[in-house]
Amino acid sequence: MHKLTLKQNLTELCSILRYSTQSKLHRLLSEMPLDPKHIAEAQKQRLKLKQKVIKTSPGIVNLQIVGSGAFGAPASIYLFSDQTRYLFNCGEGTQRLAYEHKTKLSCLENIFITRTCWERIGGLPGICLTMQDVGVPSVTLHGPPGLGELFKAMRRFVVLKDMKVDAPVCDEKNIFEDHVMTLKYVEINSESNSTNDSKEDDKLVDTPIDDTDYYAYEKRSKTEPATKLSTTGHFQDWTKRKETSVMAYICKLKLRFGQLSLEKCVDKGITPGPLLGRLKNGHDVTLPDGTVVKSSDVRGPDDPGPVFIFIDLPSEAYLKDLEEKNDAFAPYQNAAASDMDQAMYVVHFTALELMQTPRYKRFMDRFSASTKHIALNAINSFSGYVASHRIQHHLNQLDQQIFPLLKEDNNNYEEPPKESSELVRSCSLSYLHVRPRKGIERTLEAAINPTEYLQELDVLPDFKTSLSDVHSKISALNTSRNHTARSEAFPRIVFLGTGSSIPNKTRNVSAILIHTSPNTSILLDCGEGTAGQIVRFFGRNQAERIFGTIKAVYISHLHADHHLGLFGLLQMRRKLLGTSCDKLLLFAPEQMSYWLRLYDCRFESLSEEYTLVKNADLIERPLSDERVLELGLREIATCRVRHCPHSFGVALRTVASVKGDAGEEVKITYSGDTMPCQDLVTLGQNSTVLIHEATMEDELEAEARVKMHSTLSQALEQGKKMNAKYTLLTHFSQRYAKIPRIESELGNNIGIAFDNMEVTLADLPVLCMFYPALKAMFISHYEEMEQKAIKRENKRIRLATGSSRGNSKESSPNR
């Protein structure tokens, strides 16, 4: 009886030792600050709690797939333990996937990058901004040379004033080590290892340095220095640098002492107390009677630490150096000293085509048959964006033409990959268990489930009635939309991103594709992940043709959510079209040239992919020459709008056509980001379609004014003032993830934009009919917004009442 009670006490104490501190840390650090002023306090609490964490080798370590590397999706993987997190590679869209699948970033302090190319680093700006918001004080970037320059180049539009970013030198002389793992850097070089191929022309180009503060308007202080564009006071190295080295990582978990045996402790006479903790952590102890109890005598077998490897080769030019440096990998291949030393996983970011070459296969064959080769590349089919498919299946019930289903499929695990039976497919939320060794788990893996999505609509109380009403009203319209092939109707507008600031599960950041003819289109803004949105909307087979039709990109201003997808788009065009890829016309603020040239010189050569046309030049002299005619347009004109410095609105004039027959002139005006602006009203007079931002609901007009955005009513009023035939609302705050809150009835010329929504001129009269059904479809979201609005109004009344009472007290002569 005494031994049983003692054993129960020991069990309870060990449980507390094992979980209490980590659980408290996890709960507190996972809370997202609601306001930037809380960031400093969150950082202070984080550091305080981290000091309390027992720095022992964790008992649970997993690799979680964030991005599968499917066509149009990032390839990234998250290593997490019960104490800390690590991210390997961060392409465009990683932040959105992490948000959707609740991958907490609050404990992330180290990011490992295999290559300094946009395909691997394009998501860093967004994910670092999110980490700053949740109170992460600092992050270290590991990888090939040049990573540190990225944030210096983006410092004007990616502001990390509350988080420090370090990029130390990583080479084979150094290792990364903490209480979780030891990581070895293996630098793999190209055969053409020339790091400087600078041209004389590069040295002669005079690119002004952009010192503009694009967020000055959000600062309360009115004493900020005026924005400026200067060529002095800052040195920038314009030497042309090519990617000639990549980084592989060999990771080995730290030794994990075997589990403490309570029965053996009781037999040795150990009583509850601090001695248990010392034995658990591998220390021998001496009892009061002088007996020495060895830790190894009361513990199970130790876990020496599994090994897993990350590798990423851009081309065959790197295979020679990989073969020459195989000694670094040999201890974990077939020649390993013991089975426990053989690599558990090798994660390949390498392109599938290269993995199929004989030399790369020989490298893989050197590993044991027990090693799992995880491929994060085109071998995978599904991007992992489940929420996009869910909402698209819902919206598709309203209209199958305006809201077509996305064109991608789940991974097929029934058949082994035809490329290589050794390769393992994966998707977002695939778990590769490292410790304990439980293999690959797919129970939570992201997958498309249309049946589930439609069943979700069946249980909504008023949706079927609302849907029936919508379909009846549409049928009653005498329009040509049902008699014309959509592919032959121009212009045709595809909304690829309709959210603001940062992407969420259902709304990506700004991008609008306008088809002007069968072979031409223009993109209005290009937020992060735009190329992937195009792939998922049109499908892998049609994507190549669509990228080929894009002849121009217009960038409204230099906030990150409007242009960070440009490099990904340029690279996708070059990858798919090769030498047949024509130069884009890039309409953008002049100040973008600094960022474009710096990336071209220091990271990847992209200058041959575009020709820059300054937005400001089109204010007084709209473009109407042969370049515009080749875009399927008649004219492009711009104006300055009221947002950050160098913000523009644009108006496009084209001609409607159906089956090649030209019709009336069409004018499409796009506001970009702006508060109400008379210059935009003038530019957009008598527009056929006004696409206007509607970031805030009407009750948040004061906040909209501070951030220089428009409310819903202000956007609609802009449309009335310019006599726009139809007004489409977009760029919604992410607090309106599903639909915006509109108290009054929508006019018959108003539409609400959604991601993956395609609109022809014949569809415009239909859009206003959707809102009642949308409210029924997203009833829980709408009711939540209503409750928040009520709370805001109650708070306003309390503050107003309190202020009134205070004034009465001060003015009363009797007080």
C-alpha positions, 0 to 999 in steps of 0.5 A: 500500500505504501509503495502504491501511494508513493508511486502515485505521488511520483507519477503526479510529480513527473507529470508536473515536471514534464508538462507544466512549464511548457504548457504555460509557455505555449498558452501564453505565447500563442495569444496574438496581441490585439494591438501593436502597443502590446508587442513590447509586453508580449516580448517581455513575457516571452523572454521571461517564460523562456528562461523558466523552460527546462532546456532538455531534449524534447520528447516530441519532435515532428516535421509538419508539411506547410507547403507541398511544393505543388505547382503554384504552391510554396515548398516549406516545412515546419519542425516543432517540438514542445518548446520551440519551432523552426521553419525550412524555406518560405516561399510565397503563400507560406504565411497564408497556409500557416494561418489557415492550418493554425501553425503557430508562429509565436515560438519561431526564432530560426528560419533556414533557407536553402536558396536565395531565390524568390521561390524560397524567400518570397514569403519571408516579408509576410511571415516576418510581419506576422511574427512581429505582430505576435511579439517575436523579438528576433528571428535568425535567417540561416542560409547562403550569402545575401539573405541579410540584404533582403530586408534592407532592400525592403525596409521602406515597405516591410517595416520591422521596427519591433523585431530584429532580423539577423543573418549570420554567416553560415558555412561548413566551419560553423554549426547551429546548436541548441537544446533541441538539435545540432544542425550542420551546414553543407554548402553545395556550389555550382560548377560555374562558380563565378560570383561576379559577372557585373556589366559596365552598363550596371555601374553606369545606371543611376538609380535613385535611392527610395527614402520614402516612408510609406507608412508615415500617415499612420503615425500620430506625430506630425513632426515627421520629416517630409518624404524624399527621394535621394541619391546621397547618404546611402551606399548600395552595392550594385555589383551583379551577383549570381546564385552559385551556392545553395545550402543543405542541412543535416539535422540530428536531435540531441540525446534524449534520456530514457523514460524514468521508471517509477518502479525502479525509483521506488525500489531504489528508495527514491522519495518524491522531490528534486532528486527525481528531476536530476535522475530524469535529466541524466544526473546520478544522485546520492541518497542520505544514507550515502547510496549512489543511484545512477540515472542509467539504472532507473531509466529506460533506453536512451534515444541517441537522436534521429537524423533528417536532411534537407537538400535543394539543387537548382540544376545539374551544375550542382551535382558534381559538388554534391558528389564530392561532398558526399562524405558529409552525408555518408555517416547517415547513409548505408555506411552508417555505424548503426541503424540508429544513425541512418537518416530517417527522412531526406526532404527534397526541395529539388525540382522533380525533373532533376530528381529523375536524373541518373546522378541524382538517383545515385545520390538517393540510392546511397541511403538506407532502404529505411530512409523516407525520401519526402519530395516537396515539388511538382510530384504533389497535386494539392496546394493545401488551400482547403478554405479556398475550395470550401468557399468556392463550392459554397459560392458555386451554388449561387452561380456556376459561371461567376464562381467556377470551381477551382481546378486542382485535385487531392494527392493520389496515394493509391498508386506510387509516383510513376516518377520514382517509387522511392519518393513520398508524396505529401501535403499540408498537415502531413506529419513526419514523426521524428521522436517518437519514431512513428512514421508518417501520419496523414489523418489530419492532412489537408484535402478537398472534400466537396461532399462535406462542403455541400452538406454544410449548406444543407443545415443552414436555416434560410439558405435554400429559400434565399438561393431559390429566390436568387435563381428565380430573379436571375432567370427572370432577367432577359440577358445574353449571359446564358447564350454567349460562351464566356471565353468569347466575351471581353473584357472579362474580369477575374478577381484573384485577391480581394483582401487587404494588408495580409492574406487570410483563408478566404481572401488573398491580397490584391490582384485583378486580372482583366482579359481584353482579348483572347490573347491579351490581359492586364493585371491590376496589382500583384500581391503575394501569391498571385501566380498561385491564384492563377494556377488554381483558378485556371488549372495546371494545363491552361495556366501556361496559356494564361501567363502568356496572355498577360502583357502588362502589370499595373502596380497602384502603390508600393505597399507590400500587399500590392506588389510582392507577387510580381517576382513570382509572376515574372518567374512563372512566366519565364519558367513556363514560356521560356524564350518565347516569353515577351517583356511585360509592360510594368506600369508602376510608381517610379520609386519601385525601380530601386527595389527592382534593380536591387533584387535584379543585381543582388538576387536574381536577374529579372530586368529582361522580363519587363519594361517600366512605365512610370505611373506619374507620366500617364497623368498629363499624357495618357498612353494611347500608342501602339503599346496600348493597342497591343494590350487590347486597350485604347488608352491608359490614364492615371491620377494620384489618389489619397493614400501613401506617397506615390499612390495612383488610380487608373482608368482603362478604355477598351471596346467590348466584344463578343465572338469577335464582334466589336461593341460599345466602348468600355471604361474600367476604373480601379481605385487602388487604395485611397480615401475619397478622392476628387481626382479619381472621380474626375479620372473615372467619369462615366465609367462602365465599371468602377472597382473601388476599395471598401476596406472599412465598414461605415462605423469605422470611418475615423479609423479609415481616415487615419489609415487613408482608406475608404468605407463601404458608403464612401466607395459607393458615393465615389461611384455615384459622383463619377456616374459609374454604371456599376461599382464593384467593391473589393480590398476588404479588411480581413475582419470581414473574411467572408462578406462585408457588413452592409446595413442598407440594401444593395443598389442594383448596380453594386457588386461585392468581389470575392477571390476566384470570381469571374465577371463579364459585362453581362454578369454585372446586373446579376451581382446585386442579387447575391447579397441576401443569399450571401448573408444566409450562407455566412450567417454565423460570420454575419451575426458575429459582425453584428455583435461586434458592431453592437459592442462598439456602439455601446462603448461609444455611448458609454464614453460619450455619457462619461465625457458628458458627466465629466463636463457637467461636474467641471462646470457645476459651481457647487462642485 
